Amino acid sequence: MSVKIDSQTRVHPHAEIGVDCEIGPFCTIGPHVKIGDRTKLVSHVVVDGHTTIGTDCSIFPFTTIGVQSQDQKYIPDTVTYCDIGANNTIREFVSIHSGTEEGSRTVVGNHNAFLAHAHVAHNCQVGDHVILSHSATVGGHVTVGDYANLGGLCAIHQFCTIGECAMVAGCSALRQDALPYTIAEGNPARMRVVNRVGMQRAGYSEEQIREVRHAFRALFVNDMVFADALQTVKRELGHLDYVEKMITAIDESKRGLARPDQEAFEINAGE
């Protein structure tokens, strides 16, 4: 077991590098960085700040991880953190920034794929098995659930929540929350339908998908006042843990929901 560090790279002597790591040319690794076993930095990667990267990650050229937040409220010399999990693929020119406030952190889970030019801003919480496609941009304090899929060139407003297995379509601008299992599209993005393919890939059964579609229609594709529709779903489907995730996301939403519009009514009426 050994560490391969190119002679043209710069690793601070206080940095902690795991076994069987490979760090290619022209990388810069700061003094407070910890990199897990078998992680590979191809070349021209900058890892700075109080940053931890897990095992078996692949990080491609011109990526920056853990650098200072771009938040204009950042105070110089504030100590913040960036935690990256295991088995992540981080492609060219991706940027993942540290937190803003003292002691705060940006957290990325495991088995994620961040395609070229994707951006994760300060204080974000990204789950597992998430895909950020080319140039997907996630603003500060955003929460992204497990198995979420963010399409190319989409933009997520600060403090939004994207639920488990949700998808934001390419070139969309999401300004409010997307519930678990839904697809949001447009500018501003609105939830359109249930993300059946995403749920299948995450291991949900056809029966579970049907129940989620039932809940989605009961919430949005009707003439009821939303508060009454929500109570109906809680009463009739709230015992299902996957529907409960949708209900919890509604109850805890701070920015409000990217509610469907008339076009979504028409789409779902045709299913």
CORUR-V636093 format. One record per backbone hydrogen bond with DSSP energy under -0.5 kcal/mol. NH is the residue of the N-H (numbers start at 1). CO is the residue of the C=O. If there is no record, write none. Layout:
BEGIN
nh->NH co->CO
nh->NH co->CO
END
This chain:
BEGIN
nh->4 co->21
nh->5 co->3
nh->6 co->4
nh->6 co->23
nh->9 co->6
nh->10 co->27
nh->11 co->9
nh->12 co->10
nh->12 co->29
nh->15 co->12
nh->16 co->33
nh->17 co->15
nh->18 co->35
nh->20 co->2
nh->21 co->18
nh->22 co->39
nh->23 co->4
nh->24 co->22
nh->24 co->41
nh->26 co->8
nh->27 co->24
nh->28 co->45
nh->29 co->10
nh->30 co->47
nh->33 co->30
nh->34 co->51
nh->35 co->16
nh->36 co->53
nh->36 co->54
nh->38 co->19
nh->39 co->36
nh->40 co->57
nh->41 co->22
nh->42 co->40
nh->42 co->59
nh->44 co->25
nh->46 co->63
nh->47 co->28
nh->47 co->45
nh->48 co->65
nh->50 co->80
nh->51 co->49
nh->52 co->82
nh->53 co->34
nh->54 co->84
nh->54 co->85
nh->56 co->37
nh->57 co->54
nh->58 co->88
nh->59 co->40
nh->60 co->90
nh->62 co->43
nh->62 co->44
nh->63 co->60
nh->64 co->94
nh->65 co->46
nh->66 co->96
nh->67 co->96
nh->69 co->99
nh->74 co->71
nh->76 co->74
nh->78 co->75
nh->80 co->78
nh->81 co->104
nh->82 co->50
nh->83 co->106
nh->84 co->52
nh->84 co->82
nh->85 co->108
nh->85 co->109
nh->87 co->55
nh->89 co->112
nh->90 co->58
nh->90 co->88
nh->91 co->89
nh->91 co->114
nh->93 co->61
nh->94 co->91
nh->95 co->118
nh->96 co->64
nh->97 co->120
nh->98 co->67
nh->99 co->81
nh->103 co->79
nh->104 co->101
nh->106 co->81
nh->107 co->124
nh->108 co->83
nh->109 co->126
nh->109 co->127
nh->111 co->86
nh->113 co->130
nh->114 co->89
nh->115 co->113
nh->115 co->132
nh->117 co->92
nh->118 co->115
nh->119 co->136
nh->120 co->95
nh->121 co->119
nh->121 co->138
nh->124 co->121
nh->125 co->142
nh->126 co->107
nh->127 co->144
nh->129 co->110
nh->131 co->148
nh->132 co->113
nh->133 co->131
nh->133 co->150
nh->135 co->116
nh->136 co->133
nh->137 co->154
nh->138 co->119
nh->139 co->137
nh->139 co->156
nh->141 co->122
nh->142 co->139
nh->143 co->160
nh->144 co->125
nh->145 co->162
nh->147 co->128
nh->148 co->145
nh->149 co->166
nh->150 co->131
nh->151 co->149
nh->151 co->168
nh->153 co->134
nh->154 co->151
nh->155 co->172
nh->156 co->137
nh->157 co->155
nh->157 co->174
nh->159 co->140
nh->160 co->157
nh->162 co->143
nh->163 co->161
nh->163 co->178
nh->165 co->146
nh->166 co->163
nh->167 co->182
nh->168 co->149
nh->169 co->167
nh->169 co->184
nh->171 co->152
nh->172 co->169
nh->173 co->186
nh->174 co->155
nh->174 co->172
nh->175 co->173
nh->177 co->256
nh->178 co->161
nh->179 co->177
nh->181 co->164
nh->182 co->179
nh->183 co->193
nh->184 co->167
nh->185 co->190
nh->187 co->188
nh->188 co->173
nh->189 co->173
nh->190 co->185
nh->191 co->258
nh->192 co->183
nh->193 co->183
nh->195 co->181
nh->196 co->194
nh->199 co->195
nh->200 co->196
nh->201 co->197
nh->202 co->198
nh->203 co->200
nh->204 co->199
nh->209 co->205
nh->210 co->206
nh->211 co->207
nh->212 co->208
nh->213 co->209
nh->214 co->210
nh->215 co->211
nh->216 co->212
nh->217 co->213
nh->218 co->214
nh->219 co->215
nh->220 co->216
nh->221 co->216
nh->221 co->217
nh->222 co->220
nh->228 co->225
nh->229 co->225
nh->230 co->226
nh->231 co->227
nh->232 co->228
nh->233 co->229
nh->234 co->230
nh->235 co->231
nh->236 co->232
nh->237 co->233
nh->238 co->233
nh->238 co->234
nh->240 co->237
nh->244 co->240
nh->245 co->241
nh->246 co->242
nh->247 co->243
nh->248 co->244
nh->249 co->245
nh->250 co->246
nh->251 co->247
nh->252 co->248
nh->253 co->249
nh->253 co->250
nh->258 co->177
nh->259 co->257
nh->264 co->261
nh->265 co->261
nh->266 co->262
nh->267 co->263
nh->268 co->264
nh->269 co->265
nh->270 co->266
nh->270 co->267
nh->271 co->268
END
